Amino acid sequence: MTTAIDGGRPGARSMLTLVGCEAKMVVRDTAGLVVPIGLPLLILLTSASGAGDDVIVNGRTALDLYVLPLLLAMVMGAIGIINMPSFLAYYRRSGILRRLGVTPASPLMVLFAQAVVSLVQAAVGIALALFVAVVFFDARPPVDVGAALGVLALAMAAMYGTGMIVAALAPTPNSAVAIGLVGFLGIGAIGGMFGGREALPPALAEVGGWLPVGATVDALGAAWAGTAVDAPPLIGLAAAILVGTVTAVAFFRWE
């Protein structure tokens, strides 16, 4: 990976070059590119017909209120919790972060570039999932678009914060993938990814509603329905961002 350094402190051109390099790395990682987008679409294809056409509230069906929020949470979670930590672990293991540390290009620029590329990938995945849902399954847009966009931004930051915990603690790229995958599936399982949380023991379902996947599903579902977003999901997402930031500051190593 190379960056263009314009003598002294890197400028916008150097940052764009680094973002371009990160984008190429993501595109070359076939599994990391396809899974976060393809898996939610596969679940949409298998779940949409079973969601039913019965209106629940404000003209929105179960597809709108439950399936779509879950798909969007999966897109963001796979990118933030699995993909991003694996790239950072690889850069650390290969010495890229250490070498950047002695150049004007701070290793923090890698984090920023990864965040930009992750946001673009998440936006593409979300847009594609919504397009397929609307065109082929007559899904409806959120009643409160502003609230939905706000929740999406907070949820992406929470997934990224959770991913930073993995990146800070995982010693190798393979362990980052393993820890990220297990963590994502774990919080997804108690967040409703494999069935409604009402089927879980009450205590476990309560915990799942505070963790990033369950909190995202609940908050997005409320925005889609046009009802007030409850405080607990928002607090849970904010807590994930805070814990991820503190963990990264305390434990993340550049080499």
Long-range contacts (C-beta under 8 A, 24 or more apart in sequence): 1-25, 1-91, 1-96, 3-100, 3-105, 3-109, 5-103, 5-104, 5-105, 8-104, 9-104, 10-104, 10-105, 10-109, 14-105, 14-109, 15-109, 15-112, 15-113, 18-105, 18-109, 18-110, 18-113, 19-113, 19-116, 19-117, 21-113, 22-87, 22-110, 22-113, 22-114, 22-116, 22-117, 23-117, 23-120, 25-87, 26-83, 26-87, 26-117, 26-121, 29-83, 29-87, 32-82, 32-83, 32-86, 33-121, 35-78, 36-74, 36-75, 36-78, 36-79, 36-82, 36-83, 36-121, 36-122, 36-125, 37-75, 37-121, 37-124, 37-125, 37-128, 37-129, 39-74, 39-78, 40-71, 40-72, 40-74, 40-75, 40-125, 40-129, 41-71, 41-128, 41-129, 41-132, 43-70, 43-71, 43-74, 44-71, 44-129, 44-132, 44-133, 44-137, 48-133, 48-136, 48-137, 56-225, 57-225, 57-226, 57-227, 58-143, 58-225, 58-226, 59-140, 60-140, 60-143, 60-224, 60-225, 60-226, 61-140, 63-133, 63-137, 63-139, 64-139, 64-140, 64-142, 64-224, 64-225, 65-221, 65-224, 65-225, 66-192, 66-196, 66-217, 66-221, 67-133, 68-129, 68-130, 68-133, 68-139, 68-220, 68-224, 69-216, 69-217, 69-218, 69-219, 69-220, 69-221, 69-224, 70-192, 70-193, 70-213, 70-217, 71-129, 71-133, 72-126, 72-129, 72-152, 72-155, 72-216, 72-220, 73-155, 73-188, 73-191, 73-193, 73-212, 73-213, 73-216, 73-217, 73-220, 74-188, 74-193, 74-213, 75-122, 75-125, 75-126, 75-129, 76-122, 76-126, 76-152, 76-155, 76-156, 76-159, 76-216, 77-159, 77-162, 77-184, 77-187, 77-188, 77-212, 77-213, 77-216, 78-184, 79-118, 79-121, 79-122, 79-125, 79-159, 80-118, 80-122, 80-156, 80-158, 80-159, 80-160, 80-162, 80-163, 81-159, 81-162, 81-163, 81-166, 81-180, 81-183, 81-184, 82-163, 82-177, 82-180, 82-181, 82-184, 83-118, 83-121, 83-163, 83-180, 84-114, 84-118, 84-160, 84-163, 84-164, 84-167, 85-163, 85-164, 85-166, 85-167, 85-170, 85-176, 85-177, 85-179, 85-180, 86-173, 86-176, 86-177, 86-180, 87-114, 88-114, 88-167, 88-176, 89-167, 89-170, 89-171, 89-172, 89-173, 89-175, 89-176, 90-173, 90-176, 92-253, 92-254, 92-255, 93-172, 93-173, 95-255, 97-254, 97-255, 98-254, 98-255, 101-254, 101-255, 107-254, 115-160, 118-156, 118-160, 119-156, 122-156, 126-152, 140-224, 142-220, 142-223, 142-224, 142-226, 143-223, 143-224, 143-225, 143-226, 144-223, 144-224, 144-226, 145-223, 147-222, 147-223, 147-229, 148-220, 148-223, 148-224, 150-223, 151-216, 151-219, 151-220, 151-223, 151-229, 151-234, 151-237, 152-220, 154-219, 154-234, 154-237, 154-238, 154-241, 155-212, 155-215, 155-216, 155-219, 155-220, 155-237, 157-237, 157-241, 158-212, 158-215, 158-216, 158-236, 158-237, 158-238, 158-240, 158-241, 158-244, 159-212, 159-240, 160-241, 160-244, 161-240, 161-241, 161-242, 161-243, 161-244, 161-245, 162-187, 162-212, 162-240, 162-244, 163-244, 164-244, 164-245, 164-247, 164-248, 164-252, 165-243, 165-244, 165-247, 165-248, 167-248, 167-252, 168-247, 168-248, 168-250, 168-251, 168-252, 168-253, 169-247, 169-251, 184-213, 187-211, 187-212, 187-213, 187-214, 188-213, 190-214, 191-215, 191-216, 191-217, 192-217, 209-233, 209-236, 210-235, 210-236, 210-239, 211-236, 211-240, 212-236, 212-237, 212-240, 215-240
